[in-house]
Amino acid sequence: MKQAVLLATLAPLASLSGVQANADIWITAIWDDFKEAVDCASCQALLGGLKLVADFGESFLQDVLTGVCDISGAEDSDVCSGIIAAEGPAVYYSLRNLELGSHTAKTFCSNLVGLCDYPAVRPYNLPFPSPKPKTSRPPPSGKPPIKVVHFSDTHVDLFYETGSSFDCTKPICCRAYTEDDAPGKTSSPCGPWGNAKCDPPRQLQQSMMNAIASLDPAFSIYTGDVAAHDVWEITKAEVLEDFNVTYGAMESTLGLVYAAIGNHDAAPLNLFPTTNIPSTYNPQWAYDTLTTAWQALTSNNPAISTAKEYGSYSALHKNTKLRIISYNSMFYYKYNFFSYEEPMAFDPDGQLAWLISELSAAESASERVWLIAHIPSGNADHFHDYSHYLDQIVERYEATIAGLFFGHTHTDEFQISYSDYEHRTWDTATGMGYVAPSMTPTSGPPSFRVYEVDPVTFAVLDFTQFIANITDLKTEPQWVEYYSAKKAYGSKLEVPFQGGELTPAFWHNVTVAMEKDDALFQEFWARRTRGFEVPGCEGDCVSNEICALRGADAQYNCVEITPGFSFEKREERSVLLEKRSQPECNHAGMAPLLVKIAHRASLAREMECYMESEW
């Protein structure tokens, strides 16, 4: 966008900056800007208007955004005000430092409103201490496998009330928000073990952990998100109690667990600043509490040998050659407003350099590594730049990294890394990322996963997904096997799988089989939500979803944003995005709220145009 055009677009709003701060005037002006935001240029103008509002102060910005949210009807009034009050300070900080038309501003408009083409990945020379050696993934040892359990996104709701309404207007239900929602008065009572429109009660979590313990795993991994989705009213005290309940249950029931930090593991959610941001915004209390919990979970195994501040650590599993590295993926999360620095850092808080250092040490010691984090690096929620840098690290240490393990999406998925994304074939597949579904039932039956793992190479040989039916049960749910990866896909390959490691090449060949056999793809697609409300997926949808499985480097995951689309296309895309991302953790918070406001604004503008044409 040329500077002259931008200034002309901003002129009407700039003239308001000289008048007395009047929230009503600015609410109307910003709402109009949302309605006019149809391409990258007008999105930059919207940002310019918000920057002018921010000049009147943090509280004034929050008042204006709350008023715009109320006009849009994107959420109930208390949800609007609560979310904006919680995350408003981060938005204020980001806007005050944002430069219109910059890489950061365009990334902002691409990620949060979908109106700018995603900026090209910025080149960055990663500090690898040595060239890639001529080694390959070690062959299976042939020894009996060990069991490792992977669970994620528990989101226990400490205020869940059995018998309260599951049909409400809030982001989560099963609470008595009104008298009509109370047990005995609602016609839509939730059961004792949970509901698809609610985060789960603590007894469901305990039931799952009992089921995991009965399998006697060697250890477990937990990929984050403890707190519930009451993001408009959640407090530090509530999150701390969530930590106490969930991590306390792990310690008493499961024993050894390696965990990662999730975007809901602080209040406000999503906001994890680097040390470049003023310390007043830093959720150090969350980092400290989680570090204490993680150390307690490994009390019988002095594993956390190398810790990095701010939610990351490296742990050598006792008496083995397995190193588990847990990193803070929130630095790379598009809904973390503190990530929109000016300019955006190439390596926030040096975490990528730390990862390389740990992987290099593991390589020298002939160790295998599991990388665990909350947000899949190839997911649409991940910044492209950092996804590309992480993927370069995976490619460099492909012989050392046995696997990557994620949560966040609440769905059953995977992602493959390649040495050559222009030629994604079985022999260029270099890394495998496993994305485990959630315990919270908002995207399907609660679930956990059991990996069969080679005890020497720590390669994944198979996994079995477990689920539980929680519908209208009076007794504790039964956790049953849902499917085995080897059984579901092994015989479908062009050359049937004979056993051994589920390598990146194996999973690439699974995607090839999906391309040739739509029934196989549809089976995968249904398993994604454990058979719950499975959306239709045909034609381009199938191609794009398979592309996403082959897109551990997010710039190649076929999630494209086209600037300058019409209102009809904008509405269609907004609905598509809402349906595609519904099961994920990104349906609550300030950034998704802005997306909803933008969508409602486009509908309002369309209606105004229709009325004008009729008049």
Number of C-alpha atoms within 10 A of each C-alpha: 11 8 10 9 13 17 13 12 18 20 14 12 21 16 9 17 16 8 9 9 15 13 17 13 13 25 22 15 20 22 22 16 23 27 22 17 23 22 22 24 23 24 27 26 26 25 24 25 23 23 20 20 29 21 15 14 13 18 14 18 25 24 20 25 26 23 21 25 26 19 17 19 14 20 19 14 14 14 24 22 21 20 25 25 21 21 23 23 17 23 22 23 19 20 23 17 13 21 19 20 20 14 18 19 25 23 24 24 23 23 22 21 25 27 26 25 18 21 16 11 14 12 10 12 7 15 12 14 9 8 7 12 10 6 10 11 16 15 12 18 14 11 10 11 18 19 21 21 23 29 26 29 29 29 27 27 25 16 15 23 22 20 21 27 28 25 18 18 11 18 18 21 25 32 23 21 14 10 10 13 22 20 19 12 14 17 15 17 21 26 20 22 24 31 26 21 20 27 27 28 24 22 14 22 22 16 17 24 18 16 19 23 17 11 12 15 18 15 17 23 22 27 27 26 27 28 29 25 24 21 22 24 16 19 16 15 10 17 21 19 15 22 22 16 17 19 21 15 17 23 17 10 16 22 20 22 21 24 30 29 28 27 27 25 27 26 24 25 26 25 24 29 25 19 12 11 14 10 11 8 16 16 18 16 12 20 18 14 13 22 21 11 20 21 17 19 23 19 14 11 15 14 20 20 10 12 14 16 13 24 22 23 25 23 22 21 19 13 7 13 18 23 25 24 25 26 24 23 24 24 27 21 25 23 25 21 25 23 26 23 20 14 14 14 16 16 17 17 17 12 18 19 16 18 21 20 15 20 26 19 12 20 17 10 10 13 22 27 29 21 21 29 27 28 28 27 29 29 23 22 22 23 24 26 23 26 23 22 22 20 24 17 20 25 21 21 24 24 22 26 28 26 21 23 24 29 30 27 26 28 22 21 21 22 29 27 27 28 19 13 16 9 11 17 17 18 14 18 25 24 25 28 24 18 25 28 35 33 26 28 28 23 24 26 23 30 30 24 26 22 22 21 22 22 20 20 22 26 27 23 19 20 21 18 23 22 22 22 18 22 15 14 12 10 9 15 18 14 20 14 15 14 16 17 14 19 13 12 21 20 13 17 16 11 9 10 16 9 11 16 24 18 21 24 20 19 23 25 21 22 23 17 18 22 15 11 12 14 12 17 22 17 14 18 21 17 20 22 24 23 15 15 10 15 12 10 15 13 8 9 11 18 14 17 19 21 19 24 22 27 27 28 27 25 24 18 20 17 14 14 16 15 19 18 16 12 17 12 12 22 18 13 16 20 13 12 11 17 11 11 17 15 21 20 22 20 17 20 26 29 23 16 21 18 19 22 25 28 24 21 24 23 18 16 18 16 12 12 12 11 10 9 8 7 6
